[in-house]
Amino acid sequence: MISEAQRVARPPRGSHAPGEFWFYNYWGFNALGTIYTRLTRENIFQAFDKRIPRPIGMQDFQPESDGHFYEHPVSLHPTYATFLSA
């Protein structure tokens, strides 16, 4: 969920041409996570672990402790926070 300061700073949708301005918005990522989990019936953090960290040899990622869902009262799409080390 965005803070009030972020909400105030956000420019009106369509006020800039594509590619000329950037403002972080994770809603699309959250919606995609909801679609993925509903279609595959997989835990998104387990699926991520199976497809990226394990195949490339990441040692510190643990899906049970490094992946967190954050529910929002204004959206049916939770945030899929993933904590990774470099």
C-alpha positions as CSV (number, residue, x, y, z in Angstrom):
1,M,0.0,0.0,0.0
2,I,1.4,3.4,-0.8
3,S,1.9,6.1,1.8
4,E,0.0,9.4,1.7
5,A,3.2,11.2,0.6
6,Q,3.5,8.8,-2.4
7,R,-0.2,9.3,-3.2
8,V,0.2,13.1,-3.3
9,A,3.4,12.9,-5.4
10,R,1.9,10.5,-8.0
11,P,1.2,12.3,-11.2
12,P,-2.2,11.9,-12.8
13,R,-2.5,8.8,-15.0
14,G,-1.8,9.7,-18.7
15,S,0.0,13.0,-17.8
16,H,3.3,11.7,-19.4
17,A,4.0,9.9,-22.6
18,P,5.2,6.3,-22.3
19,G,8.9,6.1,-21.5
20,E,9.4,9.7,-20.5
21,F,8.5,9.4,-16.8
22,W,8.7,6.6,-14.2
23,F,6.7,6.3,-10.9
24,Y,6.9,3.0,-9.0
25,N,3.7,1.1,-9.0
26,Y,3.6,-2.5,-7.8
27,W,-0.2,-3.1,-8.3
28,G,0.4,-4.9,-11.6
29,F,3.0,-7.2,-10.0
30,N,0.5,-8.0,-7.2
31,A,-2.3,-8.7,-9.6
32,L,0.0,-11.0,-11.6
33,G,0.9,-12.9,-8.4
34,T,-2.8,-13.4,-7.7
35,I,-3.4,-14.7,-11.2
36,Y,-0.4,-17.0,-11.0
37,T,-1.4,-18.6,-7.7
38,R,-5.0,-19.0,-8.8
39,L,-4.0,-20.7,-12.1
40,T,-1.2,-22.9,-10.8
41,R,-2.4,-23.4,-7.2
42,E,1.2,-23.1,-6.2
43,N,2.6,-21.1,-3.3
44,I,4.3,-18.2,-5.2
45,F,7.4,-18.3,-2.9
46,Q,7.8,-22.1,-3.3
47,A,7.4,-21.7,-7.1
48,F,10.0,-18.9,-7.1
49,D,12.4,-21.0,-5.1
50,K,12.0,-24.0,-7.4
51,R,12.6,-21.9,-10.6
52,I,15.2,-19.3,-9.7
53,P,17.1,-19.5,-6.4
54,R,17.8,-23.3,-6.5
55,P,18.7,-23.6,-10.2
56,I,21.2,-20.7,-10.0
57,G,22.7,-21.8,-6.6
58,M,21.4,-19.1,-4.3
59,Q,22.2,-20.2,-0.8
60,D,20.3,-17.8,1.5
61,F,16.8,-17.8,0.2
62,Q,14.3,-19.7,2.3
63,P,10.7,-19.4,1.0
64,E,9.2,-20.0,4.4
65,S,11.0,-17.1,6.0
66,D,12.0,-14.8,3.1
67,G,8.6,-14.6,1.4
68,H,5.8,-12.6,3.0
69,F,2.2,-11.8,2.0
70,Y,0.9,-8.4,3.0
71,E,-2.9,-8.0,2.6
72,H,-4.3,-4.6,1.8
73,P,-7.8,-3.4,2.7
74,V,-8.1,-1.6,-0.7
75,S,-7.1,-4.4,-3.0
76,L,-7.7,-8.1,-3.4
77,H,-4.1,-8.6,-4.5
78,P,-1.6,-9.0,-1.7
79,T,1.9,-7.7,-1.8
80,Y,4.4,-10.6,-2.4
81,A,7.4,-9.3,-0.6
82,T,10.6,-11.3,-1.2
83,F,13.7,-10.7,0.8
84,L,17.0,-11.7,-1.0
85,S,20.7,-11.2,-0.4
86,A,23.1,-10.3,-3.2
